[in-house]
Amino acid sequence: MPWALIILILDAGMLEPRSGAWVIEPDTVNNTGAYKEENMADFRNSNVRVAPGAHAGADIDAGLRAYMLRVYNLMALGLGITGLAAYATAMFATTNDPAAAVATLGNGKMLTSLGTLLYGSPLKWVVMLAPLGMVFFLSARIEKMSVSAAQTTFWVFAGLMGLSLSSIFLVYTGASITQTFFVTAASFGALSLYGYTTKKNLSAMGSFLTMGLFGLIIAMVVNIFLQSPMMQFVISGLGVLIFAGLTAYDTQQIKSMYYEGDTDATAGRKAIMGALRLYLDFINLFMFLLHFLGNRE
């Protein structure tokens, strides 16, 4: 489906290397020992210097724990906004009253005028592409935005994603969507915990998974024309494996971004971009699992 491909592109966009990075260095002008931000670009870059003694271990480093908790809270709130937006949109876009129905889908789902506008008119492309634009805007502009503005942009993005993903309620039963969500949440939690606690460097795995992600995008584009159920099955299986690995890898990378010398604004921006990365991993993992666990209407 086009929206599944767009979500993949969103995540791939977060993997694109950029020319700059967080460069944190002592302020040589006033010799106060303060730190300054040279340029922020790719939050996937793990080459962030750490002050001596900053990481005394995840079990005793309160600063790191607070930073990661902020990332997870932002991600969870974003998922909540997406879920509510998707459910509310589906409720207003469909009806059980034949008198209020404007169109009927092949599976018997009846659409209201809002449903035909969102799913059966050119507006559907705007709905699908809007989140893509929001991610690129946030990635490119976050270093010039306040934390509150960046956070608001993230909430708007989450809402637009909900609007775009509301179409899954036309295809799958509500019970199977709920079941898949909880399976995804349990899997994501275990994988992220592994990425947070492991002492193994996952960078090599991350490079391999990144190549796999771009290969997955190419395969999905090809299958738009082939419409092969077997190829779709293979794509979904590979998607689950790739995003399972990326969840652990991204968690480790986000953890490595922590720097106790960061200002509140810098730490806030890092947390927002970290939450966006994990959010996209969760959504992609959920969508690929839905192909296996979802019961169609």
Contacts in CASP RR format, 6 or more apart in sequence:
PFRMAT RR
TARGET T0000
AUTHOR 0000-0000-0000
METHOD contacts of the structure
MODEL  1
MPWALIILILDAGMLEPRSGAWVIEPDTVNNTGAYKEENMADFRNSNVRV
APGAHAGADIDAGLRAYMLRVYNLMALGLGITGLAAYATAMFATTNDPAA
AVATLGNGKMLTSLGTLLYGSPLKWVVMLAPLGMVFFLSARIEKMSVSAA
QTTFWVFAGLMGLSLSSIFLVYTGASITQTFFVTAASFGALSLYGYTTKK
NLSAMGSFLTMGLFGLIIAMVVNIFLQSPMMQFVISGLGVLIFAGLTAYD
TQQIKSMYYEGDTDATAGRKAIMGALRLYLDFINLFMFLLHFLGNRE
2 128 0 8 1.000
2 224 0 8 1.000
3 128 0 8 1.000
3 164 0 8 1.000
3 165 0 8 1.000
3 167 0 8 1.000
4 220 0 8 1.000
4 287 0 8 1.000
5 217 0 8 1.000
5 220 0 8 1.000
5 221 0 8 1.000
5 224 0 8 1.000
6 128 0 8 1.000
6 129 0 8 1.000
6 131 0 8 1.000
6 132 0 8 1.000
6 164 0 8 1.000
7 280 0 8 1.000
7 283 0 8 1.000
7 284 0 8 1.000
7 287 0 8 1.000
8 213 0 8 1.000
8 216 0 8 1.000
8 217 0 8 1.000
8 220 0 8 1.000
8 284 0 8 1.000
9 132 0 8 1.000
9 217 0 8 1.000
10 131 0 8 1.000
10 132 0 8 1.000
10 135 0 8 1.000
10 280 0 8 1.000
11 213 0 8 1.000
11 243 0 8 1.000
11 246 0 8 1.000
11 280 0 8 1.000
11 281 0 8 1.000
11 284 0 8 1.000
12 213 0 8 1.000
12 214 0 8 1.000
12 217 0 8 1.000
13 135 0 8 1.000
13 136 0 8 1.000
13 139 0 8 1.000
14 43 0 8 1.000
14 44 0 8 1.000
14 135 0 8 1.000
14 139 0 8 1.000
14 276 0 8 1.000
14 277 0 8 1.000
14 280 0 8 1.000
15 44 0 8 1.000
15 210 0 8 1.000
15 213 0 8 1.000
16 42 0 8 1.000
17 42 0 8 1.000
17 44 0 8 1.000
17 45 0 8 1.000
18 41 0 8 1.000
18 42 0 8 1.000
19 41 0 8 1.000
20 39 0 8 1.000
20 40 0 8 1.000
20 41 0 8 1.000
20 42 0 8 1.000
20 45 0 8 1.000
21 39 0 8 1.000
21 40 0 8 1.000
21 41 0 8 1.000
21 42 0 8 1.000
21 45 0 8 1.000
21 47 0 8 1.000
21 48 0 8 1.000
22 37 0 8 1.000
22 38 0 8 1.000
22 39 0 8 1.000
22 40 0 8 1.000
22 43 0 8 1.000
22 45 0 8 1.000
22 48 0 8 1.000
22 257 0 8 1.000
22 266 0 8 1.000
22 270 0 8 1.000
23 37 0 8 1.000
23 38 0 8 1.000
23 39 0 8 1.000
24 35 0 8 1.000
24 36 0 8 1.000
24 37 0 8 1.000
24 38 0 8 1.000
24 48 0 8 1.000
24 49 0 8 1.000
24 259 0 8 1.000
24 261 0 8 1.000
24 262 0 8 1.000
24 266 0 8 1.000
25 35 0 8 1.000
25 36 0 8 1.000
25 38 0 8 1.000
25 49 0 8 1.000
26 33 0 8 1.000
26 34 0 8 1.000
26 35 0 8 1.000
27 33 0 8 1.000
27 34 0 8 1.000
27 35 0 8 1.000
27 36 0 8 1.000
35 261 0 8 1.000
35 262 0 8 1.000
35 263 0 8 1.000
37 143 0 8 1.000
37 263 0 8 1.000
37 266 0 8 1.000
39 143 0 8 1.000
40 142 0 8 1.000
40 143 0 8 1.000
40 266 0 8 1.000
40 269 0 8 1.000
41 143 0 8 1.000
43 257 0 8 1.000
43 270 0 8 1.000
43 273 0 8 1.000
43 274 0 8 1.000
43 277 0 8 1.000
44 250 0 8 1.000
44 253 0 8 1.000
44 277 0 8 1.000
46 203 0 8 1.000
46 252 0 8 1.000
46 253 0 8 1.000
46 256 0 8 1.000
46 257 0 8 1.000
48 256 0 8 1.000
48 257 0 8 1.000
48 259 0 8 1.000
49 259 0 8 1.000
50 258 0 8 1.000
50 259 0 8 1.000
50 260 0 8 1.000
51 259 0 8 1.000
51 260 0 8 1.000
51 261 0 8 1.000
54 61 0 8 1.000
54 258 0 8 1.000
54 259 0 8 1.000
54 260 0 8 1.000
54 261 0 8 1.000
55 61 0 8 1.000
55 64 0 8 1.000
55 258 0 8 1.000
57 64 0 8 1.000
58 64 0 8 1.000
58 65 0 8 1.000
58 196 0 8 1.000
58 197 0 8 1.000
58 255 0 8 1.000
63 258 0 8 1.000
63 260 0 8 1.000
64 255 0 8 1.000
64 258 0 8 1.000
67 258 0 8 1.000
67 267 0 8 1.000
67 270 0 8 1.000
67 271 0 8 1.000
68 196 0 8 1.000
68 254 0 8 1.000
68 255 0 8 1.000
68 258 0 8 1.000
70 267 0 8 1.000
70 268 0 8 1.000
70 271 0 8 1.000
71 254 0 8 1.000
71 271 0 8 1.000
71 274 0 8 1.000
71 275 0 8 1.000
71 278 0 8 1.000
72 275 0 8 1.000
72 278 0 8 1.000
73 275 0 8 1.000
74 151 0 8 1.000
74 154 0 8 1.000
74 271 0 8 1.000
74 272 0 8 1.000
74 274 0 8 1.000
74 275 0 8 1.000
75 274 0 8 1.000
75 275 0 8 1.000
75 276 0 8 1.000
75 278 0 8 1.000
75 279 0 8 1.000
75 282 0 8 1.000
77 155 0 8 1.000
77 158 0 8 1.000
78 154 0 8 1.000
78 155 0 8 1.000
78 158 0 8 1.000
78 275 0 8 1.000
78 279 0 8 1.000
79 158 0 8 1.000
79 279 0 8 1.000
79 282 0 8 1.000
79 283 0 8 1.000
80 158 0 8 1.000
81 155 0 8 1.000
81 158 0 8 1.000
81 159 0 8 1.000
81 162 0 8 1.000
82 158 0 8 1.000
82 159 0 8 1.000
82 161 0 8 1.000
82 162 0 8 1.000
82 165 0 8 1.000
82 283 0 8 1.000
83 162 0 8 1.000
83 165 0 8 1.000
85 158 0 8 1.000
85 159 0 8 1.000
85 160 0 8 1.000
85 161 0 8 1.000
85 162 0 8 1.000
85 163 0 8 1.000
85 166 0 8 1.000
86 161 0 8 1.000
86 162 0 8 1.000
86 163 0 8 1.000
86 165 0 8 1.000
86 166 0 8 1.000
86 168 0 8 1.000
86 169 0 8 1.000
87 166 0 8 1.000
87 169 0 8 1.000
89 118 0 8 1.000
89 162 0 8 1.000
89 163 0 8 1.000
89 166 0 8 1.000
90 166 0 8 1.000
90 167 0 8 1.000
90 169 0 8 1.000
90 170 0 8 1.000
92 112 0 8 1.000
92 114 0 8 1.000
92 115 0 8 1.000
93 111 0 8 1.000
93 112 0 8 1.000
93 114 0 8 1.000
93 115 0 8 1.000
93 118 0 8 1.000
93 119 0 8 1.000
93 166 0 8 1.000
94 109 0 8 1.000
94 110 0 8 1.000
94 111 0 8 1.000
94 112 0 8 1.000
94 115 0 8 1.000
94 169 0 8 1.000
94 170 0 8 1.000
95 101 0 8 1.000
95 110 0 8 1.000
95 111 0 8 1.000
95 112 0 8 1.000
96 110 0 8 1.000
97 110 0 8 1.000
98 110 0 8 1.000
100 110 0 8 1.000
100 112 0 8 1.000
101 110 0 8 1.000
101 111 0 8 1.000
101 112 0 8 1.000
102 111 0 8 1.000
102 112 0 8 1.000
102 113 0 8 1.000
102 115 0 8 1.000
102 116 0 8 1.000
103 110 0 8 1.000
103 111 0 8 1.000
103 115 0 8 1.000
103 116 0 8 1.000
103 120 0 8 1.000
104 110 0 8 1.000
104 111 0 8 1.000
105 111 0 8 1.000
105 170 0 8 1.000
107 170 0 8 1.000
107 171 0 8 1.000
107 296 0 8 1.000
107 297 0 8 1.000
108 297 0 8 1.000
109 170 0 8 1.000
109 297 0 8 1.000
111 119 0 8 1.000
117 123 0 8 1.000
118 124 0 8 1.000
118 127 0 8 1.000
118 163 0 8 1.000
118 166 0 8 1.000
118 167 0 8 1.000
119 167 0 8 1.000
119 170 0 8 1.000
127 160 0 8 1.000
127 163 0 8 1.000
127 164 0 8 1.000
128 164 0 8 1.000
130 160 0 8 1.000
130 163 0 8 1.000
130 164 0 8 1.000
131 157 0 8 1.000
131 160 0 8 1.000
131 161 0 8 1.000
131 164 0 8 1.000
134 153 0 8 1.000
134 156 0 8 1.000
134 157 0 8 1.000
134 160 0 8 1.000
135 157 0 8 1.000
135 276 0 8 1.000
137 153 0 8 1.000
138 150 0 8 1.000
138 153 0 8 1.000
138 154 0 8 1.000
138 157 0 8 1.000
138 272 0 8 1.000
138 273 0 8 1.000
138 276 0 8 1.000
139 273 0 8 1.000
142 150 0 8 1.000
142 269 0 8 1.000
142 272 0 8 1.000
142 273 0 8 1.000
143 269 0 8 1.000
145 153 0 8 1.000
145 269 0 8 1.000
146 265 0 8 1.000
147 264 0 8 1.000
147 265 0 8 1.000
147 268 0 8 1.000
147 269 0 8 1.000
147 272 0 8 1.000
150 268 0 8 1.000
150 269 0 8 1.000
150 272 0 8 1.000
151 272 0 8 1.000
154 272 0 8 1.000
154 275 0 8 1.000
154 276 0 8 1.000
157 276 0 8 1.000
158 279 0 8 1.000
161 283 0 8 1.000
165 283 0 8 1.000
168 177 0 8 1.000
168 290 0 8 1.000
169 177 0 8 1.000
170 297 0 8 1.000
171 296 0 8 1.000
171 297 0 8 1.000
172 290 0 8 1.000
172 294 0 8 1.000
172 295 0 8 1.000
172 296 0 8 1.000
172 297 0 8 1.000
173 294 0 8 1.000
173 295 0 8 1.000
173 296 0 8 1.000
173 297 0 8 1.000
175 295 0 8 1.000
176 290 0 8 1.000
176 293 0 8 1.000
176 294 0 8 1.000
176 295 0 8 1.000
177 290 0 8 1.000
177 294 0 8 1.000
179 293 0 8 1.000
179 294 0 8 1.000
180 286 0 8 1.000
180 289 0 8 1.000
180 290 0 8 1.000
180 293 0 8 1.000
180 294 0 8 1.000
181 286 0 8 1.000
183 289 0 8 1.000
183 293 0 8 1.000
184 282 0 8 1.000
184 285 0 8 1.000
184 286 0 8 1.000
184 289 0 8 1.000
185 282 0 8 1.000
187 244 0 8 1.000
187 285 0 8 1.000
187 289 0 8 1.000
188 247 0 8 1.000
188 281 0 8 1.000
188 282 0 8 1.000
188 285 0 8 1.000
189 247 0 8 1.000
191 244 0 8 1.000
191 245 0 8 1.000
191 247 0 8 1.000
191 248 0 8 1.000
191 251 0 8 1.000
192 247 0 8 1.000
192 248 0 8 1.000
192 251 0 8 1.000
192 278 0 8 1.000
194 248 0 8 1.000
194 251 0 8 1.000
195 202 0 8 1.000
195 247 0 8 1.000
195 248 0 8 1.000
195 249 0 8 1.000
195 251 0 8 1.000
195 252 0 8 1.000
195 255 0 8 1.000
196 251 0 8 1.000
196 252 0 8 1.000
196 255 0 8 1.000
198 248 0 8 1.000
198 252 0 8 1.000
201 252 0 8 1.000
202 248 0 8 1.000
202 249 0 8 1.000
202 252 0 8 1.000
203 249 0 8 1.000
205 245 0 8 1.000
205 248 0 8 1.000
205 249 0 8 1.000
206 245 0 8 1.000
206 246 0 8 1.000
206 249 0 8 1.000
209 242 0 8 1.000
209 245 0 8 1.000
209 246 0 8 1.000
209 249 0 8 1.000
212 238 0 8 1.000
212 242 0 8 1.000
213 242 0 8 1.000
213 246 0 8 1.000
216 235 0 8 1.000
216 238 0 8 1.000
216 239 0 8 1.000
216 242 0 8 1.000
219 231 0 8 1.000
219 234 0 8 1.000
219 235 0 8 1.000
219 238 0 8 1.000
220 235 0 8 1.000
222 231 0 8 1.000
223 231 0 8 1.000
223 232 0 8 1.000
223 235 0 8 1.000
232 291 0 8 1.000
233 291 0 8 1.000
236 288 0 8 1.000
236 291 0 8 1.000
236 292 0 8 1.000
237 288 0 8 1.000
237 291 0 8 1.000
237 292 0 8 1.000
239 284 0 8 1.000
239 288 0 8 1.000
240 285 0 8 1.000
240 288 0 8 1.000
240 289 0 8 1.000
240 292 0 8 1.000
243 281 0 8 1.000
243 284 0 8 1.000
243 285 0 8 1.000
243 288 0 8 1.000
244 285 0 8 1.000
246 281 0 8 1.000
247 278 0 8 1.000
247 281 0 8 1.000
247 282 0 8 1.000
247 285 0 8 1.000
250 274 0 8 1.000
250 277 0 8 1.000
250 278 0 8 1.000
250 281 0 8 1.000
251 278 0 8 1.000
253 277 0 8 1.000
254 270 0 8 1.000
254 274 0 8 1.000
254 277 0 8 1.000
254 278 0 8 1.000
257 270 0 8 1.000
257 274 0 8 1.000
258 270 0 8 1.000
259 267 0 8 1.000
262 270 0 8 1.000
END
